[in-house]
Amino acid sequence: MVIPFAWAAAGCSEDSAPGAAAGGNADTGGTTATTDGSADAGAADGGAGAAGIQPPLDPDPAVVAIVESLGPNESAYLPQLSTTGPINAEMQSYDMHVRGPRRRDYSLKWVWAADRRRALFCGENAGVPHRFNDVWEYDLAANTWVLLYEPDADFNKLNSNTSQPYGTIVGGYLLTMKGGPFDPVHSWWQISYEPNMGALLWVMGNYNKCGYPDWSVPVWGKLWMFAYYPNKNRWEHFGVSNDSPPGQNASILEYLPGRNKVLWYTNSWKGSTTSLFDHTTAAWTEQVGEADIDGNPSCPSTEAVAAYAPDRDVVFAHRGDEGSTRVTYSYDVAAHEWSRLLSTTDAPVGHDAKGGMVYDPITKSPLINYNGLWSYSVGDNAWSVITPNGPAAPNGLMCFNLQYNVLMIDNSQGRIWVYRPKGGR
């Protein structure tokens, strides 16, 4: 079902709502230039909380009843989901008006926004059937996917011979005409929601893969990050300098509640780092440098999935494909130390193109879902398969909903699977 959409964000008219940012710079505190010539600090764009989020959606009593009736270790499918937002004809040709965004190649991370009480998603496919830079969020109580940012183009259809002006150079950087990322490719595991900013953060990996002609010269191999502000429906980007941390694709970005920082981890041929981002200064501080990461078996390689455990102040990570050993890691944020916890074949696949990873605050365990739902016991240092009372977990986008204390998985067919962990209520 498609729900009528009305944009009513504070400070945005219907004409200016779709992304007015002209590009910010970390050196100036993440300032965003707007189309009317004014400037907003990045942190000032924060969401107004669940009561003021846009667009407002009414809860579906039947859906809420299903979720609230779940007992410990019980699962259920919700009814067919609804969608709303500026879902254009091209997107409808991919059934997004029926099924929402669906999982995409190398874009599986679905992040919880506590202040909005919704879960945000973005990321392009590796190739077919489309490459959109759209942004969505899901409201569980309303069982509705909301298209927040209408894509600027299907970047599969652009190339070096494209003549129509889809992009513009702002401050030396290629952006879309609405100030968004131009063919940002995948999200891998490098998106996260920063509630102090009220923004979805996205570290660019490959960029302008379609080869659109431009003359921008970003610093090669350095971290380049965008912020999307849902309540203003606009983008900001943080400039790249020689002092920026190493940047790469297939890496990890995780918000650390309590510390009010965002962790960036990469371990690749472009460089290696574990660094923290402070939204108040828009600056990065390195915690572990390349000399201590490169070649260190205690540090995960690219394509790993990860989740932060606030009660432990630890980031858990996991890496391993079919037919190979699967390795579980941890990063002690206070001690600035990576550790290799477990290496075994009796564990789930860990890969950012296969299945997601979240932290379950009820059982205090990392969870991974790919061809089955797995739980990692920190005390036993072992993985085990979860068998719920109800339908088995499907593959798909996965997020832990902290409002209702349930795990959500979108099966890409228009249905959301929900699960309440053991001990939860």
C-alpha positions as CSV (number, residue, x, y, z in Angstrom):
1,M,0.0,0.0,0.0
2,V,1.3,3.5,-0.8
3,I,0.5,6.2,1.7
4,P,0.2,9.8,0.5
5,F,3.3,11.9,1.4
6,A,3.5,15.5,2.6
7,W,6.8,17.2,3.3
8,A,6.5,19.6,6.2
9,A,10.0,19.9,7.7
10,A,10.7,23.1,9.6
11,G,12.5,25.6,7.4
12,C,11.8,23.7,4.2
13,S,9.2,24.6,1.6
14,E,8.0,22.2,-1.0
15,D,10.4,23.8,-3.5
16,S,13.4,23.7,-1.2
17,A,12.9,20.4,0.6
18,P,14.9,18.1,-1.7
19,G,18.4,18.7,-0.4
20,A,19.8,22.3,-0.5
21,A,23.3,21.6,0.7
22,A,26.1,23.0,-1.4
23,G,28.8,21.2,0.6
24,G,30.5,21.6,3.9
25,N,34.0,21.3,5.1
26,A,35.4,19.7,8.3
27,D,37.9,22.5,8.6
28,T,35.0,25.0,9.2
29,G,33.2,22.8,11.6
30,G,31.0,21.1,9.1
31,T,29.3,24.2,7.9
32,T,26.7,23.8,5.2
33,A,26.1,26.5,2.6
34,T,22.4,26.7,1.6
35,T,20.7,27.9,-1.6
36,D,19.6,31.2,0.1
37,G,23.2,32.1,1.0
38,S,22.8,31.4,4.7
39,A,24.9,28.8,6.7
40,D,23.8,26.2,9.2
41,A,26.2,24.4,11.5
42,G,26.0,20.6,11.0
43,A,24.9,19.9,14.6
44,A,22.1,22.4,14.3
45,D,20.4,20.2,11.8
46,G,19.6,17.6,14.4
47,G,16.2,15.9,14.5
48,A,13.6,17.2,16.9
49,G,13.0,13.8,18.4
50,A,10.2,11.2,17.7
51,A,7.5,13.8,18.4
52,G,8.7,16.1,15.7
53,I,10.1,13.9,12.9
54,Q,8.9,14.3,9.4
55,P,6.9,13.0,7.9
56,P,4.6,12.0,10.8
57,L,3.0,8.5,10.5
58,D,0.2,7.0,12.5
59,P,0.8,3.7,14.2
60,D,-1.0,0.7,12.9
61,P,-2.8,-0.9,15.9
62,A,-2.7,-4.4,14.4
63,V,1.1,-4.2,13.8
64,V,1.8,-2.8,17.3
65,A,-0.3,-5.6,18.8
66,I,1.7,-8.3,16.9
67,V,5.0,-6.7,18.1
68,E,3.9,-6.2,21.7
69,S,2.5,-9.7,21.9
70,L,5.8,-11.4,21.1
71,G,7.2,-13.4,24.0
72,P,10.9,-14.3,24.6
73,N,12.3,-16.2,21.6
74,E,9.2,-15.6,19.5
75,S,9.1,-14.4,15.9
76,A,6.4,-13.3,13.5
77,Y,5.9,-11.7,10.1
78,L,4.1,-8.4,10.0
79,P,1.4,-7.8,7.3
80,Q,2.4,-6.4,3.9
81,L,4.3,-3.2,4.5
82,S,3.3,0.3,3.2
83,T,5.4,2.9,1.5
84,T,5.3,6.7,1.2
85,G,7.4,9.4,-0.3
86,P,8.3,10.7,-3.7
87,I,8.7,7.3,-5.3
88,N,9.0,8.1,-9.0
89,A,8.0,6.0,-11.9
90,E,11.5,4.6,-12.4
91,M,11.6,3.4,-8.8
92,Q,8.1,2.0,-9.2
93,S,9.4,-0.1,-12.1
94,Y,11.5,-1.9,-9.5
95,D,8.4,-2.4,-7.2
96,M,9.8,0.0,-4.6
97,H,6.3,1.4,-4.0
98,V,5.3,-2.1,-3.0
99,R,8.4,-3.5,-1.3
100,G,10.5,-0.5,-0.2
101,P,14.2,-0.3,-1.0
102,R,15.1,-4.0,-0.5
103,R,18.6,-5.3,0.2
104,R,21.3,-4.4,-2.3
105,D,24.6,-5.8,-3.3
106,Y,27.2,-4.6,-0.7
107,S,24.6,-2.3,0.9
108,L,23.1,-4.3,3.8
109,K,23.5,-2.0,6.8
110,W,20.3,-0.7,8.3
111,V,20.9,1.7,11.2
112,W,18.7,2.7,14.1
113,A,18.0,6.3,14.8
114,A,17.0,6.5,18.4
115,D,15.8,10.2,18.3
116,R,13.6,9.4,15.3
117,R,12.6,5.9,16.5
118,R,13.1,4.7,12.9
119,A,15.7,2.8,11.0
120,L,17.6,4.4,8.0
121,F,19.0,2.8,4.9
122,C,21.0,3.9,1.9
123,G,23.5,2.4,-0.6
124,E,23.8,1.5,-4.3
125,N,23.9,-1.9,-5.9
126,A,27.2,-3.3,-7.2
127,G,25.7,-3.2,-10.7
128,V,22.2,-4.2,-11.8
129,P,19.4,-3.6,-11.6
130,H,19.9,0.1,-10.5
131,R,22.3,2.4,-8.7
132,F,20.3,5.0,-6.8
133,N,21.6,7.5,-4.1
134,D,18.2,7.4,-2.4
135,V,17.7,7.5,1.4
136,W,14.9,5.6,3.2
137,E,13.7,5.0,6.7
138,Y,11.4,2.5,8.2
139,D,8.8,3.1,11.0
140,L,7.9,-0.2,12.7
141,A,4.7,1.0,14.4
142,A,3.4,2.2,11.1
143,N,5.0,-0.7,9.2
144,T,6.0,1.8,6.5
145,W,9.1,2.5,4.5
146,V,9.5,6.3,3.8
147,L,11.5,7.5,0.9
148,L,13.2,10.6,2.3
149,Y,15.6,11.5,-0.5
150,E,14.5,10.9,-4.1
151,P,17.5,9.7,-6.1
152,D,19.2,12.2,-8.4
153,A,19.7,9.5,-11.1
154,D,20.2,5.9,-11.9
155,F,23.9,6.1,-12.1
156,N,24.0,2.9,-14.2
157,K,22.7,5.0,-17.0
158,L,25.4,7.8,-16.8
159,N,28.9,7.6,-18.2
160,S,31.8,9.7,-19.5
161,N,29.7,10.8,-22.5
162,T,26.7,12.0,-20.5
163,S,25.9,15.6,-21.5
164,Q,23.0,16.4,-19.3
165,P,24.2,18.4,-16.3
166,Y,23.6,15.8,-13.5
167,G,26.6,17.0,-11.5
168,T,28.3,20.2,-10.4
169,I,31.6,21.1,-8.9
170,V,31.4,22.8,-5.5
171,G,34.6,23.7,-3.7
172,G,36.5,21.3,-5.9
173,Y,34.2,18.3,-5.3
174,L,31.7,16.7,-7.7
175,L,28.2,16.7,-6.2
176,T,24.8,16.2,-7.6
177,M,22.8,19.3,-8.5
178,K,21.0,19.0,-5.1
179,G,24.3,18.7,-3.2
180,G,24.2,15.0,-2.7
181,P,26.9,12.4,-3.3
182,F,27.4,11.7,-7.0
183,D,27.3,7.9,-7.7
184,P,28.4,7.0,-4.1
185,V,28.3,3.3,-4.9
186,H,27.9,1.0,-1.9
187,S,27.4,1.6,1.8
188,W,29.4,-1.6,2.8
189,W,29.6,-1.3,6.6
190,Q,30.4,2.4,6.5
191,I,27.2,4.2,7.3
192,S,26.0,5.1,10.8
193,Y,23.5,7.5,12.4
194,E,24.8,10.3,14.6
195,P,22.0,11.4,16.9
196,N,23.8,14.5,18.2
197,M,23.9,15.8,14.6
198,G,20.6,14.2,13.6
199,A,22.4,12.9,10.6
200,L,23.1,9.7,8.7
201,L,26.8,9.5,8.0
202,W,28.2,7.8,5.0
203,V,31.9,7.4,4.3
204,M,32.6,7.3,0.5
205,G,34.5,4.3,-0.9
206,N,34.3,4.1,-4.7
207,Y,32.9,7.4,-6.1
208,N,31.7,8.4,-9.5
209,K,32.1,4.8,-10.7
210,C,30.0,5.7,-13.8
211,G,32.8,8.0,-15.0
212,Y,30.8,11.2,-15.3
213,P,33.2,13.9,-16.6
214,D,34.4,16.2,-13.9
215,W,37.5,18.2,-12.8
216,S,37.3,17.6,-9.1
217,V,40.6,16.7,-7.4
218,P,39.9,15.1,-3.9
219,V,42.9,13.9,-2.0
220,W,43.4,10.3,-3.1
221,G,43.1,7.6,-0.4
222,K,41.7,9.9,2.3
223,L,38.4,9.6,4.1
224,W,35.6,11.6,2.6
225,M,32.3,11.7,4.5
226,F,28.8,12.9,3.8
227,A,26.0,13.6,6.3
228,Y,22.3,13.4,5.4
229,Y,19.9,15.3,7.6
230,P,16.4,13.6,7.5
231,N,14.5,16.4,9.1
232,K,15.9,18.9,6.5
233,N,16.2,16.4,3.7
234,R,19.5,17.7,2.6
235,W,23.2,16.7,2.4
236,E,26.4,18.1,3.8
237,H,29.9,16.9,3.0
238,F,33.1,17.2,5.0
239,G,36.1,18.2,3.0
240,V,39.2,16.1,2.5
241,S,42.7,17.2,3.4
242,N,46.2,15.6,3.9
243,D,45.4,15.3,7.6
244,S,42.2,13.2,7.0
245,P,42.4,9.6,8.1
246,P,42.9,6.9,5.4
247,G,39.7,6.2,3.4
248,Q,38.7,3.1,1.6
249,N,35.6,1.0,0.8
250,A,34.5,-2.2,2.6
251,S,35.3,-0.7,6.0
252,I,33.5,0.0,9.3
253,L,31.7,3.0,10.6
254,E,30.0,2.7,14.0
255,Y,28.4,5.3,16.3
256,L,29.4,4.9,20.0
257,P,26.6,5.9,22.3
258,G,27.7,7.4,25.6
259,R,31.0,8.5,24.1
260,N,29.2,10.6,21.5
261,K,31.8,9.7,18.9
262,V,31.9,7.8,15.7
263,L,34.5,5.1,15.1
264,W,36.1,4.6,11.7
265,Y,38.1,1.5,11.0
266,T,39.8,0.6,7.7
267,N,42.6,-2.0,6.9
268,S,43.5,-1.9,3.3
269,W,46.1,-1.1,0.7
270,K,45.1,2.6,0.8
271,G,46.0,2.7,4.5
272,S,44.9,1.5,7.9
273,T,43.5,3.3,10.9
274,T,41.1,3.2,13.9
275,S,39.9,6.8,14.4
276,L,37.1,8.6,16.2
277,F,35.0,11.5,14.9
278,D,33.9,14.3,17.2
279,H,30.8,16.1,15.8
280,T,31.5,19.2,17.9
281,T,34.7,19.8,16.1
282,A,34.2,17.8,12.9
283,A,37.7,16.4,13.6
284,W,39.1,12.9,13.6
285,T,41.5,11.5,16.3
286,E,43.5,8.4,15.6
287,Q,43.3,5.7,18.2
288,V,45.3,2.9,16.4
289,G,47.7,3.7,13.6
290,E,48.7,1.8,10.5
291,A,51.9,0.4,12.1
292,D,49.8,-1.5,14.6
293,I,47.1,-2.7,12.2
294,D,48.9,-3.6,8.9
295,G,49.6,-7.3,9.0
296,N,48.2,-7.8,12.5
297,P,46.1,-11.0,12.7
298,S,44.1,-9.4,15.6
299,C,42.6,-6.9,13.2
300,P,39.8,-7.7,10.8
301,S,40.3,-7.4,7.0
302,T,38.0,-5.6,4.6
303,E,34.4,-6.7,4.1
304,A,33.9,-7.4,7.8
305,V,30.6,-6.6,9.6
306,A,30.5,-5.1,13.1
307,A,28.4,-3.9,16.0
308,Y,29.0,-1.8,19.1
309,A,28.2,-3.0,22.6
310,P,27.6,0.1,24.7
311,D,27.5,-1.9,28.0
312,R,31.0,-3.3,27.2
313,D,32.4,-0.3,25.3
314,V,33.5,-2.8,22.8
315,V,33.1,-3.1,19.0
316,F,32.6,-6.7,17.9
317,A,33.6,-7.6,14.3
318,H,33.3,-10.7,12.3
319,R,34.8,-11.9,8.9
320,G,34.7,-15.1,7.0
321,D,33.0,-16.5,3.8
322,E,31.6,-19.8,2.8
323,G,34.2,-22.5,2.6
324,S,36.6,-20.5,4.9
325,T,37.4,-20.0,8.5
326,R,35.3,-17.4,10.2
327,V,37.0,-15.1,12.6
328,T,35.5,-13.0,15.4
329,Y,37.3,-9.9,16.7
330,S,36.8,-7.2,19.3
331,Y,38.0,-3.6,19.7
332,D,38.3,-2.3,23.3
333,V,37.6,1.4,22.8
334,A,39.1,2.5,26.2
335,A,42.2,0.5,25.7
336,H,42.6,1.2,22.0
337,E,43.2,-2.5,21.4
338,W,42.0,-5.0,18.8
339,S,41.8,-8.7,19.7
340,R,41.2,-11.9,17.8
341,L,38.6,-13.8,19.8
342,L,37.7,-16.9,17.8
343,S,38.7,-18.7,14.6
344,T,36.4,-21.5,13.6
345,T,34.2,-22.9,10.9
346,D,31.3,-23.3,13.4
347,A,30.2,-19.8,13.0
348,P,28.1,-17.7,10.6
349,V,29.4,-16.1,7.4
350,G,30.7,-12.6,8.1
351,H,30.7,-10.5,5.0
352,D,29.2,-7.1,4.2
353,A,27.6,-8.4,1.0
354,K,26.0,-11.4,2.7
355,G,24.4,-10.7,6.0
356,G,24.1,-8.1,8.7
357,M,25.4,-7.8,12.3
358,V,23.7,-6.1,15.3
359,Y,24.2,-6.1,19.1
360,D,21.3,-7.5,21.1
361,P,21.1,-5.4,24.4
362,I,18.8,-7.9,26.0
363,T,21.0,-11.0,25.8
364,K,24.1,-8.8,25.5
365,S,25.2,-10.7,22.4
366,P,26.2,-9.9,18.9
367,L,23.8,-11.4,16.3
368,I,24.5,-12.2,12.7
369,N,21.9,-13.3,10.1
370,Y,22.8,-15.1,7.0
371,N,21.1,-18.4,6.1
372,G,20.1,-18.5,9.8
373,L,20.2,-16.3,12.8
374,W,23.3,-16.7,15.0
375,S,24.2,-15.4,18.4
376,Y,27.7,-15.0,19.9
377,S,28.2,-15.8,23.6
378,V,30.9,-13.5,24.9
379,G,31.3,-15.7,28.1
380,D,31.6,-19.0,26.1
381,N,33.4,-17.5,23.2
382,A,31.2,-19.4,20.8
383,W,28.5,-19.0,18.2
384,S,25.2,-20.8,18.2
385,V,22.1,-20.9,16.0
386,I,18.9,-19.4,17.3
387,T,15.8,-21.4,16.7
388,P,12.8,-19.1,17.3
389,N,9.3,-20.1,18.2
390,G,7.7,-19.0,15.0
391,P,8.9,-18.5,11.4
392,A,12.7,-18.8,10.7
393,A,14.7,-15.6,10.1
394,P,14.9,-14.7,6.4
395,N,17.9,-13.2,4.7
396,G,17.7,-9.4,4.3
397,L,18.3,-6.0,5.9
398,M,18.6,-6.3,9.7
399,C,18.3,-3.8,12.5
400,F,17.6,-3.9,16.2
401,N,14.6,-1.7,17.2
402,L,15.4,-0.3,20.6
403,Q,11.9,1.2,21.0
404,Y,10.2,-2.2,21.0
405,N,13.2,-4.4,21.9
406,V,12.8,-6.5,18.8
407,L,15.0,-7.5,15.9
408,M,13.7,-6.5,12.5
409,I,14.6,-8.2,9.2
410,D,13.2,-7.0,5.8
411,N,12.8,-10.0,3.6
412,S,12.9,-7.9,0.4
413,Q,9.4,-9.1,-0.6
414,G,7.4,-6.5,1.2
415,R,7.3,-8.3,4.6
416,I,9.1,-7.5,7.9
417,W,10.1,-10.3,10.2
418,V,10.3,-9.5,13.9
419,Y,11.9,-11.4,16.8
420,R,12.1,-10.8,20.5
421,P,15.2,-12.3,22.1
422,K,15.2,-14.6,25.0
423,G,14.8,-12.7,28.2
424,G,13.2,-9.8,26.4
425,R,9.8,-8.3,26.8
